[in-house]
Every structure is written in C-alpha cells, then in structure tokens.
Amino acid sequence: MTDHQAGPTSEHSANAVVEGLIEEWKMQPHPEGGWYREIHRSSQTVTRSDGAKRAGFTTILFLLKAGSTSRWHQVRHADEVWIHLQGAPLSLWDLPETGGEASRQILSLQQPVQVIPANHWQAARPEGPYSLVSCCVGPGFAFEDFTMLHELPQSEWPEGALTDLV
C-alpha cells in the first residue's frame, strides 16, 4: 500500500489522497455514504440466536471525505467495531435502538477504537479532509441485516436521532 500517512496540506492534495485510496483499494460507494471495500469475510459460519447463519465476522475499509456523512443506519444482530486508521479524527454517533440521547465519540489515532452494540443506530462524519477506518462486524455483515433510517417512515424514527445525520 502507498503511504498516505502524511496529512494533506490543501484541499487539492486531500482530494488526491481520497481519490488515490479509492483507486488503490478499488472502493465502491456505500449506501450509507462514503466508500468501502470488504477486505475479509470469515470462512467460519456461526448461527445467531435468531437462527440466521452468518460468517463469523467481516471487515471493510471505509472512507469518508470532507462534507460526506455515514447516515444513520443500524446493523441488526451484530456488533460493529470502528477502528481509525488514518486521516482526520472521525465523529461517531451511537443511539440505542429505542432512542434516547445520541452519544458522540471521536475516533483518532490517539483513541482509535469504538464499539457500536448490535441493533444500535450509528452515524459518522469526518472532522477534516478525510477519515479512513476499518469496520469489523460480528457475526458477519449482511445487507439483509442493514437498515437506513431515512428509508423508514419518520413516525418510526427513534427519539434522539439528529436530523442532520439522516
């Protein structure tokens, strides 16, 4: 992998880093926003408590550039671990499934790991030109377990979901 650790000094160079990462990792747009590429899907299968069979865990690279948002979404029946790899710090919001007050954590090289429990709502936004993270999901991610908040009727939105992240 090319070394992208040196922080960009201008918007032009930040865009070049983002475009380089997208090209180098062959990333594709993610429905929640940003860019991703799955880099591992466990060959081991597990059976969840609801009877569904999934890979033991999955891992993606996930890239958000300035001005983009990972909109409120939920991964049912699986915990998600966010790991900051490079770039600007990342704001990560966590909201219980039934609502309440959204908590915000800042992921950075100094505080690189945050866990979003199964069924919680989550959203993220970079605090600078771009943020590259890895997201590990266990049991493994499957799009049939994925819900975007904006696809639900507003009457079903949990209390506390910040509207600028929908």
Protein Blocks (a to p, Z undefined) as FASTA:
>chain_A
ZZfkbccfbfklmmmmmmmmmmmnopacdfkgpjdddfbdcfbdcddfkopacdfbdcdd
ddddehiacdddddehiacddddfbdcddddddddfkbpjdddddddfklmbccddehia
cddddfbfbdcddddddddddfklpccfklpcfklpcghiafklZZ
